[in-house]
């Protein structure tokens, strides 16, 4: 595990052979809440740089795509609680438990390892639109 402090928020993460495992904890949430524009961009750049230093090769994910994926995971996590209750009501507890487990960390990996990479790459083309709605504190 590694940590990186950005904007007084200590972010915890690790690397796989082809990606980043970003821990979803109060520090990451504080960074995302207070610095959803500049903070997440600096985080993505720092993660890519550190990955290159540790793995001795660049991470094959564009910064815009990584920013989009981190935001996507974060905002899904924020919007998920009402849907979780719905899953419990309709007796899909196993599915709710599976989603709960996946929300503990954001796994961002290269194509071939991340089945959603093409989706994040596509959505990253709309980065300016998403960024327009976000304001740092």
SVG drawing of the C-alpha trace seen along z (x, -y; Angstrom):
<svg xmlns="http://www.w3.org/2000/svg" viewBox="-39 -27 51 41">
<polyline fill="none" stroke="black" stroke-width="0.4" points="0.0,0.0 1.1,-3.5 -0.2,-6.9 -0.1,-10.3 -1.2,-13.6 -2.9,-16.0 -4.8,-19.1 -4.3,-17.8 -6.0,-14.5 -4.0,-11.3 -5.0,-9.0 -4.3,-5.2 -3.7,-3.0 -1.9,-0.1 -0.9,1.2 -1.5,4.4 0.4,5.3 -1.9,3.3 -3.8,0.9 -4.5,-1.1 -6.5,0.0 -7.7,-3.2 -9.1,-2.8 -12.5,-4.5 -12.2,-6.0 -13.1,-9.3 -9.9,-11.0 -10.6,-10.2 -14.2,-11.3 -13.0,-14.6 -10.7,-15.2 -13.5,-14.4 -16.0,-16.6 -13.7,-19.6 -11.5,-19.4 -13.5,-17.5 -11.8,-19.3 -8.2,-20.1 -7.9,-17.4 -8.9,-14.5 -6.7,-15.6 -3.7,-16.0 -4.5,-12.6 -4.7,-10.9 -1.4,-12.4 0.3,-11.5 -1.0,-7.9 0.2,-7.5 3.6,-9.0 4.1,-6.7 2.9,-3.7 5.6,-4.4 8.3,-4.7 7.2,-1.5 6.4,0.7 9.1,-0.8 6.6,-1.4 3.8,-3.8 0.2,-3.1 -1.6,-2.7 -4.6,-4.8 -5.0,-8.4 -5.2,-10.9 -8.6,-12.1 -9.9,-8.5 -8.5,-7.9 -10.1,-11.1 -13.4,-10.1 -13.2,-6.6 -12.4,-7.9 -15.2,-10.4 -17.6,-7.7 -16.8,-5.3 -17.1,-8.1 -20.5,-9.5 -21.9,-6.0 -20.9,-5.3 -22.7,-8.5 -25.9,-7.7 -26.0,-4.0 -27.5,-3.9 -31.2,-4.3 -30.7,-1.6 -29.2,0.7 -32.3,0.4 -34.4,1.3 -32.2,4.3 -32.8,5.4 -36.6,5.0 -36.7,7.1 -34.5,9.8 -31.4,9.3 -29.1,9.2 -26.4,11.2 -26.2,8.5 -26.2,5.7 -23.4,7.5 -21.4,7.8 -21.8,4.1 -21.0,3.2 -17.7,5.1 -16.8,3.4 -17.3,0.0 -14.5,0.4 -11.9,-0.4 -11.9,-1.8 -10.1,0.6 -8.8,-1.3 -6.9,0.9 -5.7,1.0 -7.7,2.4 -7.7,6.2 -7.8,6.1 -10.7,3.7 -13.9,4.6 -15.1,1.1 -12.0,-0.6 -13.7,-1.4 -16.6,-3.0 -14.3,-5.2 -12.3,-6.1 -15.5,-7.0 -16.9,-9.1 -13.6,-10.9 -14.4,-12.7 -17.0,-14.5 -14.6,-15.6 -15.2,-19.3 -18.9,-18.8 -18.5,-16.9 -15.9,-19.5 -18.3,-22.3 -20.5,-21.1 -17.7,-20.7 -16.2,-23.4 -13.3,-23.2 -13.8,-24.6"/>
</svg>
